């Protein structure tokens, strides 16, 4: 992130995708945002400081033990609603 701060993006950057992990490639696990390797508050503060005006897209959350399957194969299609 410090390299990003030293060389801010130009104004054409449209979005920042937030995904956090614990560890590094090839051994890492997805985590909830701000529970892994980076400090989300620090990143948001730096984006604000450099004038970022694009979208911030939070990633999906990791699967947790009590989650049920999404059952997408049985989800209604728009034409069935």
Order of alpha helices (4+ residues) and beta strands (2+ residues): alpha-beta-beta-beta-alpha-beta
